[in-house]
């Protein structure tokens, strides 16, 4: 278990992650984390719902335009 310190950042609050936690999340300064409420508390994750939605849209388009994409690749 890790303890994090909460500090004021402008008009907001920020949590300082220990380097071990940042390494496990594969995040660095400037990255965004998603915050999800779970029955057990709050979960921080490098998961990006916008990226996931974009990948789903890509998969639909890739399937629909499979032949066109193959021709363009030639």
C-alpha positions in Angstrom: 0.0 0.0 0.0 1.2 3.5 -0.9 0.3 6.8 0.7 0.1 9.8 -1.6 0.2 13.5 -0.6 -2.5 15.8 -1.8 -1.4 19.4 -2.7 -3.0 22.5 -4.1 -2.4 23.1 -7.8 -4.0 26.4 -8.8 -7.6 26.1 -7.8 -7.5 22.3 -7.8 -6.0 19.5 -5.8 -3.3 17.1 -7.1 -2.1 13.8 -5.8 1.7 13.1 -5.9 2.3 9.5 -7.1 5.3 7.7 -5.8 7.7 6.7 -8.6 6.9 3.0 -8.1 3.2 3.7 -8.7 3.9 5.8 -11.8 6.2 3.1 -13.2 3.5 0.4 -12.7 0.9 2.6 -14.4 3.5 3.4 -17.2 2.8 7.1 -16.9 5.1 10.1 -16.9 4.7 13.8 -16.3 2.0 15.3 -18.6 0.1 12.0 -19.1 -3.6 11.8 -18.2 -5.2 9.3 -15.9 -8.8 8.2 -15.9 -10.6 8.2 -12.6 -13.3 5.6 -12.1 -15.5 5.2 -9.1 -15.8 1.5 -8.1 -17.6 -0.2 -5.2 -14.2 -0.5 -3.5 -13.2 3.2 -3.9 -11.6 5.2 -6.7 -9.4 3.6 -9.4 -6.7 5.5 -11.3 -5.9 4.1 -14.8 -4.0 5.2 -17.8 -7.0 3.9 -19.8 -8.4 6.6 -22.1 -12.1 6.1 -23.0 -11.8 8.5 -26.0 -9.0 6.4 -27.4 -11.1 3.2 -26.8 -14.0 4.8 -28.7 -11.8 5.8 -31.5 -10.4 2.3 -31.8 -13.9 0.8 -31.9 -14.8 3.2 -34.7 -11.7 2.2 -36.6 -12.5 -1.5 -36.2 -16.0 -0.9 -37.6 -14.6 1.0 -40.5 -11.8 -1.4 -41.1 -14.3 -4.3 -41.4 -16.7 -2.3 -43.6 -14.1 -1.0 -46.0 -11.8 -4.0 -45.9 -11.5 -4.4 -49.7 -11.1 -0.7 -50.3 -8.2 -0.6 -47.8 -6.5 -3.6 -49.4 -6.7 -1.8 -52.8 -5.3 1.4 -51.4 -2.4 -0.5 -49.8 -1.2 -1.8 -53.2 
